[in-house]
Each structure stands twice: as structure tokens, then as C-alpha cells.
Amino acid sequence: MTWLGDIQAWLAEVRFAWPWLFLLLPLPLLVRWLLPPAPGADSAALRVPSTALFPRAEGTERGFALRPRLLVAALAWMLLVVAAARPQVTGDALEAPVTGRNLMLAVDLSGSMEARDFTLGGRTVNRLSATKAVAGEFIDRREGDRLGLILFGERAYLQAPLTFDRETVKTLLFEAVIGLAGEKTAIGDAITLAVKRVHDESEGGVAEGEQVLVLLTDGANTAGAISPLKAAELAGQVGLKIYTIGIGAETMEIPSLLGNRMRQVNPSLDLDEQTLTRIADTTGGRYFRATDTASLQEIYRILDELEPAATDEGGMRPVVDIFYWPLGGAFALMLGGLALRALAGAVAASRPALPSPQEGLPRAG
């Protein structure tokens, strides 16, 4: 039977924390054998020459009440000993949270990210669409790291604080639209916001391990209250390593002014590679140049090698105490024994009274 096999398999997994307590099982027998009977136990006995006058009483106590009571008491004692030995089972495996690095993504949403100089799946897309696709795959691979998301344009916003919830971070990235944070580019403010988050979490004792920021932009700093290089110095002071990615094709074909032919232009003239390189060097990071989707994918692959995701340390299986099952069974048997004793007394009281010895003796002639 299937259910019987399931029970056997479950019982095979039961372990006892204190198995030595099973030595207490014969304790009631030892007490009965070694200790003397209670004084006066036999003094109340009625001595009669024969039990023939008590046909209904003979064997009633022993046959109907004594043996079941002894059996119930023995089972209850065994269950109490089993409960005292602390039976345990191993629960289902749980994923143990692993402590990796704190990795924040800063993505440019300025108007220049609308340039359609990337291809994705055989069709031309803008820079932000290509970034979403490649960065989304990167997020999926960062198991064990706490991820955060900063979106910036003319202003910088913390879209997702550091979290293990990679799906939420990816969803918030996919929901980002160009111009959401303004048309200009505040690179310095984006870095400063990341520095602030790392500092705040370090003060709260949350931030542990390496602190990494991957900043992707296609332009130069044209807005914000702090310069990118000054922000990079602050990042270095709090141990925030910055990898910068300059995105944008080097050549792009657009219709000529007359409209009768195509001409090639450089759509990335505004990209400030010198500043991005200095930001990375100041913080111990590295600068990358992404001119197409393939090179952007290669950059994120290199980032996986430079900042490997935390290895899975394996799940954990919690140990669950189940002593309350045998303990509850013991109490149930005790209550059942009391009920059985009350039932035996009720049955005995309901029977007709036995004749007195004087009534049963023959009268003298």
C-alpha cells in the first residue's frame, strides 16, 4: 500500500537527539521487582473458604479492567520515553542565503540613448533596448549578489535598493523609459548616489564584502551638482569600485540632406571616454567600450570574470522536533485509561448485587 510505504519512509528518517533515554524503558518493571509492596496492601482482603459465592466478581477486575489498564499504561510509558528522547526529522531543503558582493547598476536614460545604432535579434533598436536585453541576462547570472539599480539623466534616482531579489531589479530596469529622469546626463550625481547608498548600509552594518558599481552611459556629464571625478574620489574613499561602459556605435548611416543617398556619421561624438576611464582608474575598476550588441555582451561576460558571482554553498535542511506527537499520544492513552476505568466501574455498578454470605449458607435443621 502506498500510504504504508510513505509512513515507513518517514519513520526511516526519524532521528533521536537523546537516544540514551531509551534505557529508561524497563524502569517500571525494575520498580515493581525491586521495591517492596505498599504496606497494608493485603490487610483489607476478605478471606473466604470458597469463591463460589462470587461468580460474577471472579475475574472481572483482572480480565476486564486490570489487563487493559496495564497495556495502556505500558504504551503510555513507552510514548513518554520516545518523546523524552527528542525524535527529529529533517525538513525539506532550503536555499541558504549566500553573502556575495553588493553590485549596483547605473543606467543612463538621457535623450541620446534613443539613438538606433544597435541591432537585436536581426532588427535595429535603440541603445537602451540593447542595454536592457544584455544587462537583464547579466542580472540573471548574479546569483548570490545583492543588486541595486540607479537610473539617471538630468537627475539620479535610486530605483531599487540593494536586494537579493534579482527578478524585481530586472523588472524595474525593463520598465525604464528614455527621458524619465530628464534629457541631460548627470554622471557625477549617479556615482554620488551610489556612494551614499554604500555608506548608509555600511553604517547600518548591512553592507559586507566588495562594493561594485557598473555605470553605463553614452555621453558626457552635462548636469548635476558634483563632477564625475570628484564623485569618483568619494567612491574610492568608501571602497566602491566602478566599472564604466561607454555605449554607442562608431559609425552609423543616416539619410543625406537631399535624401537620395545614405551618409556615414559618428553617433558617439559626445561620449567622454577620457572621463569614464579616469573614473574607473580612480576606483580600481576598468573602462569598456561597447560599439554593438556583441561587444556589450562580451563586456558583461568579462565583468562576470572580474567580479565572479558568489558560489552556491549548498542548501540547508532544517531539523524539526516532533516530540509532541508521542507526547500527545501518551496523554491520549492516559485519558483513555481513565475512561476505561470509569467504564469498568459503571459496568460493575450496573450488575445485580451478590447475595450476602449469610444468605448463601444453609440453615441449621
Stockholm file with secondary structure:
# STOCKHOLM 1.0

chainA/1-365         MTWLGDIQAWLAEVRFAWPWLFLLLPLPLLVRWLLPPAPGADSAALRVPSTALFPRAEGTERGFALRPRLLVAALAWMLLVVAAARPQVTGDALEAPVTGRNLMLAVDLSGSMEARDFTLGGRTVNRLSATKAVAGEFIDRREGDRLGLILFGERAYLQAPLTFDRETVKTLLFEAVIGLAGEKTAIGDAITLAVKRVHDESEGGVAEGEQVLVLLTDGANTAGAISPLKAAELAGQVGLKIYTIGIGAETMEIPSLLGNRMRQVNPSLDLDEQTLTRIADTTGGRYFRATDTASLQEIYRILDELEPAATDEGGMRPVVDIFYWPLGGAFALMLGGLALRALAGAVAASRPALPSPQEGLPRAG
#=GR chainA/1-365 SS CHHHHHHHHHHHTCEESCGGGGGGTTHHHHHHHHSCCCTTSSTTCCCCSCSTTCTTTTTIIIIIIIHHHHHHHHHHHHHHHHHHTCEEEECCCBCCCCCCCEEEEEEECSGGGGCCCEEETTEEECHHHHHHHHHHHHHHHCTTSEEEEEEESSSEEEEEEEESCHHHHHHHHHTCCTTTTCSSCCHHHHHHHHHHHHHHHHHTTCCCSCEEEEEEESSCCCSCSSCHHHHHHHHHHTTEEEEEEEECCSCEEEECSSSSSEEEECTTTTCCHHHHHHHHHHHTCEEEEECSHHHHHHHHHHHHHHSCCCCCCCCBCCEEECTHHHHHHHHHHHHHHHHHHHHHHHHHHHSCCCCCHHHHSCCCC
#=GC SS_cons         CHHHHHHHHHHHTCEESCGGGGGGTTHHHHHHHHSCCCTTSSTTCCCCSCSTTCTTTTTIIIIIIIHHHHHHHHHHHHHHHHHHTCEEEECCCBCCCCCCCEEEEEEECSGGGGCCCEEETTEEECHHHHHHHHHHHHHHHCTTSEEEEEEESSSEEEEEEEESCHHHHHHHHHTCCTTTTCSSCCHHHHHHHHHHHHHHHHHTTCCCSCEEEEEEESSCCCSCSSCHHHHHHHHHHTTEEEEEEEECCSCEEEECSSSSSEEEECTTTTCCHHHHHHHHHHHTCEEEEECSHHHHHHHHHHHHHHSCCCCCCCCBCCEEECTHHHHHHHHHHHHHHHHHHHHHHHHHHHSCCCCCHHHHSCCCC
//
